[in-house]
Amino acid sequence: MNAFIRRACARRGFSVVEVLVTIAIITILMALFVPALNKVGEVAARVKQKAQFTNIELGLEAYKNDYGDYPISFSYDGLAFCDGAQTLGEAIVGLDGLGLHPDSIFSPGRLDAAGVEIYYPGIAGTPQETASVQSRTGPYLENDAANAIRLGDIYDNSPASLAGTMVLADMFTKKMRTGIKAGMPILYYKANPANKTIDPTLVSEQDMLTYRAYDNDVLLHLKIKDTRPEHPLGVRIENLY
């Protein structure tokens, strides 16, 4: 009886070799499993990205139906520039997610052509805000489908005049220095098919191109990391053609 008890006690627990073998097996399984999980995540992101592009295309067609043309991809209100990514965001969802004001010139300052403010953040319920919302068209996509986000939530170094502008972010999210997990802005260039493709390296001819190279210039020079290289379109504008 005592011998049986001694043998039972001797078998209690695992030997060092058994523990090491178990750890090795778990490590191998994790090495196989983690890349598979990452691959599933990448495939899911691609599927969501294709769906987002389809939604944006439908939103742009709805905008064109209301306004007769696609939105511009560049704006300047005398104080700050607004790139194509931002005009796309405002056209699809507005600057506050409640739709586009028909008098908008896609100004970073929320102004119309006369310099009058047409969006009224932070004063909900006032006559100005109520009139502004009632005059809106759209939004042509819900915020979730558009993946709309403010520029200042992506870039911690965005100019103050542009931080509140809206962009549509892609579905490949990452943790930004702002602390927000988000995708990168989708760049938008309005095509002018009547223009001929000429030498895009000549500054004097860039406004005559099918796509105006500088329509997203401000965003191309913002970085989510200081060590990241310049965007290819910001370095070589001929990559647009």
DRENNUFI-442959 format. One record per residue (C-alpha): z, y, x; residue in three letters; residue number from 1. Coordinates in pm, 1 decimal. Layout:
N
SITE | c3 | c2 | c1 | residu | num
SITE | Z | Y | X | ALA | NUM
...
//
This chain:
241
SITE | c3 | c2 | c1 | residu | num
SITE | 0.0 | 0.0 | 0.0 | MET | 1
SITE | 96.6 | 239.8 | 276.4 | ASN | 2
SITE | -223.4 | 155.0 | 459.2 | ALA | 3
SITE | -427.2 | 240.4 | 146.8 | PHE | 4
SITE | -252.0 | 575.7 | 115.7 | ILE | 5
SITE | -316.9 | 650.9 | 481.5 | ARG | 6
SITE | -687.5 | 573.2 | 437.6 | ARG | 7
SITE | -705.2 | 793.9 | 126.1 | ALA | 8
SITE | -538.8 | 1080.0 | 309.8 | CYS | 9
SITE | -771.5 | 1033.8 | 603.9 | ALA | 10
SITE | -1074.3 | 1075.1 | 373.2 | ARG | 11
SITE | -944.6 | 1396.2 | 218.2 | ARG | 12
SITE | -1173.0 | 1700.4 | 298.2 | GLY | 13
SITE | -1492.8 | 1720.0 | 503.4 | PHE | 14
SITE | -1552.2 | 1669.4 | 869.1 | SER | 15
SITE | -1685.6 | 1954.6 | 1084.0 | VAL | 16
SITE | -2021.8 | 1780.6 | 1104.7 | VAL | 17
SITE | -2045.2 | 1749.5 | 725.9 | GLU | 18
SITE | -1960.3 | 2117.5 | 681.6 | VAL | 19
SITE | -2222.7 | 2222.2 | 936.9 | LEU | 20
SITE | -2486.1 | 2001.9 | 773.3 | VAL | 21
SITE | -2403.4 | 2147.9 | 431.5 | THR | 22
SITE | -2427.8 | 2503.3 | 565.6 | ILE | 23
SITE | -2761.2 | 2421.3 | 729.0 | ALA | 24
SITE | -2899.6 | 2280.8 | 403.1 | ILE | 25
SITE | -2782.8 | 2586.5 | 207.0 | ILE | 26
SITE | -2938.2 | 2817.8 | 467.4 | THR | 27
SITE | -3270.9 | 2636.3 | 448.6 | ILE | 28
SITE | -3269.6 | 2648.2 | 68.4 | LEU | 29
SITE | -3192.0 | 3021.7 | 72.6 | MET | 30
SITE | -3471.0 | 3081.6 | 324.2 | ALA | 31
SITE | -3708.9 | 2913.2 | 81.3 | LEU | 32
SITE | -3564.5 | 3062.9 | -236.1 | PHE | 33
SITE | -3527.2 | 3433.2 | -145.3 | VAL | 34
SITE | -3896.8 | 3490.6 | -55.7 | PRO | 35
SITE | -3992.2 | 3314.7 | -378.1 | ALA | 36
SITE | -3770.1 | 3553.7 | -573.7 | LEU | 37
SITE | -3920.3 | 3851.4 | -391.1 | ASN | 38
SITE | -4268.7 | 3724.9 | -472.4 | LYS | 39
SITE | -4179.2 | 3697.1 | -839.5 | VAL | 40
SITE | -4053.1 | 4056.6 | -829.2 | GLY | 41
SITE | -4375.4 | 4177.8 | -665.6 | GLU | 42
SITE | -4590.7 | 3999.8 | -923.2 | VAL | 43
SITE | -4382.8 | 4147.3 | -1206.2 | ALA | 44
SITE | -4418.2 | 4496.1 | -1056.8 | ALA | 45
SITE | -4797.0 | 4455.9 | -1033.3 | ARG | 46
SITE | -4815.5 | 4346.2 | -1396.4 | VAL | 47
SITE | -4606.5 | 4645.7 | -1504.5 | LYS | 48
SITE | -4819.5 | 4874.8 | -1287.3 | GLN | 49
SITE | -5142.3 | 4759.9 | -1450.8 | LYS | 50
SITE | -4984.9 | 4814.4 | -1791.9 | ALA | 51
SITE | -4874.6 | 5163.7 | -1691.4 | GLN | 52
SITE | -5223.9 | 5258.5 | -1571.8 | PHE | 53
SITE | -5364.8 | 5135.8 | -1903.4 | THR | 54
SITE | -5107.3 | 5341.6 | -2093.1 | ASN | 55
SITE | -5185.2 | 5651.9 | -1886.7 | ILE | 56
SITE | -5556.5 | 5605.8 | -1951.5 | GLU | 57
SITE | -5488.5 | 5589.7 | -2325.3 | LEU | 58
SITE | -5265.5 | 5896.5 | -2300.4 | GLY | 59
SITE | -5534.8 | 6093.7 | -2118.2 | LEU | 60
SITE | -5790.9 | 5999.8 | -2381.4 | GLU | 61
SITE | -5553.6 | 6121.5 | -2653.0 | ALA | 62
SITE | -5505.4 | 6447.4 | -2459.3 | TYR | 63
SITE | -5881.8 | 6488.5 | -2428.3 | LYS | 64
SITE | -5918.9 | 6429.7 | -2800.9 | ASN | 65
SITE | -5679.9 | 6721.3 | -2866.8 | ASP | 66
SITE | -5796.1 | 6962.0 | -2595.9 | TYR | 67
SITE | -6160.2 | 6867.5 | -2540.0 | GLY | 68
SITE | -6121.3 | 6779.3 | -2171.9 | ASP | 69
SITE | -5887.8 | 6608.1 | -1930.7 | TYR | 70
SITE | -5597.3 | 6810.1 | -1788.2 | PRO | 71
SITE | -5651.7 | 7017.2 | -1476.8 | ILE | 72
SITE | -5514.2 | 6880.5 | -1151.2 | SER | 73
SITE | -5406.3 | 7205.9 | -988.5 | PHE | 74
SITE | -5219.4 | 7516.0 | -1099.7 | SER | 75
SITE | -5078.2 | 7831.7 | -942.7 | TYR | 76
SITE | -4867.7 | 8080.1 | -1137.2 | ASP | 77
SITE | -4848.5 | 8342.1 | -862.6 | GLY | 78
SITE | -4518.3 | 8207.2 | -732.4 | LEU | 79
SITE | -4558.8 | 7834.2 | -681.5 | ALA | 80
SITE | -4824.5 | 7566.0 | -678.7 | PHE | 81
SITE | -4831.8 | 7272.4 | -918.1 | CYS | 82
SITE | -5009.6 | 6959.5 | -796.6 | ASP | 83
SITE | -5211.4 | 6707.2 | -992.9 | GLY | 84
SITE | -4924.1 | 6461.0 | -1016.0 | ALA | 85
SITE | -4720.7 | 6728.7 | -1193.3 | GLN | 86
SITE | -4997.0 | 6846.8 | -1427.1 | THR | 87
SITE | -5047.9 | 6481.9 | -1526.1 | LEU | 88
SITE | -4678.1 | 6443.9 | -1601.3 | GLY | 89
SITE | -4663.0 | 6759.8 | -1810.7 | GLU | 90
SITE | -4985.2 | 6675.0 | -1993.7 | ALA | 91
SITE | -4860.8 | 6330.0 | -2093.0 | ILE | 92
SITE | -4493.4 | 6393.7 | -2178.0 | VAL | 93
SITE | -4431.4 | 6767.9 | -2133.5 | GLY | 94
SITE | -4170.0 | 6923.0 | -1906.6 | LEU | 95
SITE | -3882.7 | 6794.7 | -2118.4 | ASP | 96
SITE | -4021.4 | 6472.1 | -2262.2 | GLY | 97
SITE | -4089.4 | 6639.0 | -2598.8 | LEU | 98
SITE | -4461.7 | 6697.3 | -2556.4 | GLY | 99
SITE | -4698.7 | 6955.3 | -2411.9 | LEU | 100
SITE | -4690.9 | 7317.6 | -2521.1 | HIS | 101
SITE | -5049.2 | 7413.7 | -2616.2 | PRO | 102
SITE | -5021.6 | 7746.0 | -2429.3 | ASP | 103
SITE | -4913.8 | 7583.3 | -2104.4 | SER | 104
SITE | -5101.5 | 7671.8 | -1786.6 | ILE | 105
SITE | -4912.0 | 7392.2 | -1606.3 | PHE | 106
SITE | -4694.5 | 7649.7 | -1437.5 | SER | 107
SITE | -4390.4 | 7544.8 | -1232.6 | PRO | 108
SITE | -4220.2 | 7844.9 | -1393.3 | GLY | 109
SITE | -4279.0 | 7708.7 | -1747.6 | ARG | 110
SITE | -4501.5 | 8005.7 | -1830.7 | LEU | 111
SITE | -4810.8 | 8075.1 | -2038.3 | ASP | 112
SITE | -5107.9 | 8284.2 | -1923.4 | ALA | 113
SITE | -4924.2 | 8605.3 | -2017.5 | ALA | 114
SITE | -4624.7 | 8510.3 | -1803.4 | GLY | 115
SITE | -4404.1 | 8429.2 | -2103.3 | VAL | 116
SITE | -4170.5 | 8128.8 | -2080.2 | GLU | 117
SITE | -4273.2 | 7858.4 | -2325.8 | ILE | 118
SITE | -4021.9 | 7582.2 | -2245.6 | TYR | 119
SITE | -3655.0 | 7657.2 | -2302.7 | TYR | 120
SITE | -3426.9 | 7414.3 | -2119.6 | PRO | 121
SITE | -3057.8 | 7415.5 | -2198.4 | GLY | 122
SITE | -3072.3 | 7625.2 | -2514.4 | ILE | 123
SITE | -3132.3 | 7359.9 | -2779.6 | ALA | 124
SITE | -3116.0 | 7481.4 | -3136.4 | GLY | 125
SITE | -3217.9 | 7840.4 | -3068.3 | THR | 126
SITE | -3516.0 | 7986.1 | -3258.3 | PRO | 127
SITE | -3718.8 | 7998.9 | -2935.7 | GLN | 128
SITE | -3653.0 | 7636.4 | -2852.4 | GLU | 129
SITE | -3718.8 | 7521.5 | -3209.2 | THR | 130
SITE | -4049.2 | 7709.0 | -3224.1 | ALA | 131
SITE | -4147.1 | 7571.1 | -2884.1 | SER | 132
SITE | -4082.6 | 7209.5 | -2985.9 | VAL | 133
SITE | -4258.8 | 7246.3 | -3321.4 | GLN | 134
SITE | -4575.1 | 7369.3 | -3149.7 | SER | 135
SITE | -4599.9 | 7075.6 | -2907.6 | ARG | 136
SITE | -4870.5 | 6811.3 | -2890.7 | THR | 137
SITE | -4775.1 | 6460.6 | -2790.8 | GLY | 138
SITE | -4594.7 | 6325.9 | -2610.0 | PRO | 139
SITE | -4893.6 | 6104.9 | -2550.8 | TYR | 140
SITE | -4668.4 | 5833.2 | -2411.4 | LEU | 141
SITE | -4302.5 | 5757.7 | -2452.2 | GLU | 142
SITE | -4102.3 | 5829.6 | -2138.3 | ASN | 143
SITE | -4035.2 | 5460.5 | -2072.6 | ASP | 144
SITE | -4403.6 | 5367.2 | -2089.5 | ALA | 145
SITE | -4502.9 | 5668.1 | -1880.3 | ALA | 146
SITE | -4214.0 | 5616.3 | -1634.6 | ASN | 147
SITE | -4167.2 | 5993.0 | -1626.4 | ALA | 148
SITE | -3916.5 | 6141.5 | -1383.1 | ILE | 149
SITE | -3842.3 | 6483.9 | -1239.5 | ARG | 150
SITE | -3974.9 | 6551.8 | -891.6 | LEU | 151
SITE | -3630.2 | 6653.3 | -769.6 | GLY | 152
SITE | -3498.7 | 6304.9 | -853.3 | ASP | 153
SITE | -3743.4 | 6153.4 | -603.2 | ILE | 154
SITE | -3745.2 | 6404.1 | -317.2 | TYR | 155
SITE | -3427.7 | 6568.1 | -194.1 | ASP | 156
SITE | -3643.9 | 6817.1 | -3.1 | ASN | 157
SITE | -3867.5 | 6925.4 | -291.0 | SER | 158
SITE | -3900.7 | 7303.6 | -330.3 | PRO | 159
SITE | -3655.6 | 7441.7 | -585.8 | ALA | 160
SITE | -3944.8 | 7580.5 | -791.2 | SER | 161
SITE | -4091.7 | 7230.0 | -826.7 | LEU | 162
SITE | -3779.5 | 7014.3 | -858.4 | ALA | 163
SITE | -3779.7 | 7038.3 | -1238.7 | GLY | 164
SITE | -4146.2 | 6950.2 | -1283.5 | THR | 165
SITE | -4230.0 | 6610.9 | -1431.2 | MET | 166
SITE | -4428.6 | 6335.1 | -1260.6 | VAL | 167
SITE | -4518.6 | 5980.2 | -1357.7 | LEU | 168
SITE | -4374.5 | 5739.4 | -1101.5 | ALA | 169
SITE | -4524.6 | 5402.4 | -1016.5 | ASP | 170
SITE | -4345.1 | 5074.7 | -1081.9 | MET | 171
SITE | -4269.6 | 4984.9 | -719.9 | PHE | 172
SITE | -3919.6 | 5125.9 | -712.3 | THR | 173
SITE | -3695.0 | 5187.2 | -414.0 | LYS | 174
SITE | -3366.4 | 5365.8 | -350.1 | LYS | 175
SITE | -3436.8 | 5731.9 | -272.4 | MET | 176
SITE | -3227.5 | 5967.8 | -62.4 | ARG | 177
SITE | -3137.6 | 6139.7 | -388.2 | THR | 178
SITE | -2948.9 | 5823.1 | -485.4 | GLY | 179
SITE | -3197.9 | 5747.8 | -763.3 | ILE | 180
SITE | -3397.7 | 5424.8 | -773.0 | LYS | 181
SITE | -3753.4 | 5528.3 | -853.9 | ALA | 182
SITE | -4120.1 | 5478.9 | -775.1 | GLY | 183
SITE | -4349.9 | 5727.0 | -605.5 | MET | 184
SITE | -4547.1 | 5994.1 | -796.4 | PRO | 185
SITE | -4887.5 | 5883.9 | -923.3 | ILE | 186
SITE | -5142.1 | 6124.9 | -776.1 | LEU | 187
SITE | -5394.8 | 6269.5 | -1019.0 | TYR | 188
SITE | -5727.1 | 6427.8 | -924.9 | TYR | 189
SITE | -5953.7 | 6553.9 | -1200.4 | LYS | 190
SITE | -6312.3 | 6463.2 | -1116.9 | ALA | 191
SITE | -6593.9 | 6715.0 | -1135.5 | ASN | 192
SITE | -6898.5 | 6485.2 | -1148.7 | PRO | 193
SITE | -7136.7 | 6782.6 | -1146.0 | ALA | 194
SITE | -7040.1 | 6860.5 | -786.5 | ASN | 195
SITE | -7218.0 | 6690.6 | -501.9 | LYS | 196
SITE | -7049.3 | 6491.1 | -230.8 | THR | 197
SITE | -7074.1 | 6704.8 | 81.8 | ILE | 198
SITE | -6887.2 | 6722.4 | 410.6 | ASP | 199
SITE | -6522.0 | 6717.1 | 301.5 | PRO | 200
SITE | -6400.9 | 6825.7 | 645.1 | THR | 201
SITE | -6546.5 | 7173.9 | 596.2 | LEU | 202
SITE | -6283.0 | 7397.7 | 437.6 | VAL | 203
SITE | -6551.8 | 7630.1 | 302.6 | SER | 204
SITE | -6701.3 | 7347.5 | 96.2 | GLU | 205
SITE | -6391.6 | 7172.7 | -35.4 | GLN | 206
SITE | -6394.6 | 7346.2 | -374.7 | ASP | 207
SITE | -6745.2 | 7211.0 | -431.8 | MET | 208
SITE | -6643.8 | 6847.8 | -398.6 | LEU | 209
SITE | -6619.1 | 6591.2 | -676.9 | THR | 210
SITE | -6243.8 | 6579.7 | -613.0 | TYR | 211
SITE | -6059.5 | 6882.8 | -480.0 | ARG | 212
SITE | -5873.6 | 6755.0 | -176.2 | ALA | 213
SITE | -5579.5 | 6993.5 | -203.9 | TYR | 214
SITE | -5488.5 | 6910.4 | -563.6 | ASP | 215
SITE | -5186.6 | 6708.4 | -446.1 | ASN | 216
SITE | -5134.5 | 6871.8 | -109.3 | ASP | 217
SITE | -4769.8 | 6973.3 | -159.2 | VAL | 218
SITE | -4664.0 | 6621.9 | -255.9 | LEU | 219
SITE | -4860.9 | 6463.9 | 26.0 | LEU | 220
SITE | -4642.8 | 6645.4 | 277.1 | HIS | 221
SITE | -4308.3 | 6561.1 | 117.6 | LEU | 222
SITE | -4137.2 | 6252.1 | 257.1 | LYS | 223
SITE | -3870.9 | 6014.9 | 133.0 | ILE | 224
SITE | -3784.3 | 5947.4 | 498.3 | LYS | 225
SITE | -3822.1 | 6187.2 | 790.1 | ASP | 226
SITE | -3962.7 | 5909.1 | 1007.3 | THR | 227
SITE | -4243.4 | 5813.4 | 769.9 | ARG | 228
SITE | -4597.3 | 5897.0 | 886.7 | PRO | 229
SITE | -4810.6 | 6152.6 | 708.0 | GLU | 230
SITE | -4987.4 | 6034.6 | 393.5 | HIS | 231
SITE | -5349.9 | 5930.2 | 471.2 | PRO | 232
SITE | -5487.7 | 6180.1 | 218.7 | LEU | 233
SITE | -5279.3 | 6456.5 | 374.6 | GLY | 234
SITE | -5412.3 | 6385.3 | 722.7 | VAL | 235
SITE | -5773.8 | 6296.0 | 651.1 | ARG | 236
SITE | -5901.5 | 6447.3 | 330.1 | ILE | 237
SITE | -6234.4 | 6271.0 | 377.5 | GLU | 238
SITE | -6049.9 | 5958.5 | 261.6 | ASN | 239
SITE | -6101.6 | 6093.1 | -89.3 | LEU | 240
SITE | -6470.6 | 6004.7 | -68.1 | TYR | 241
//
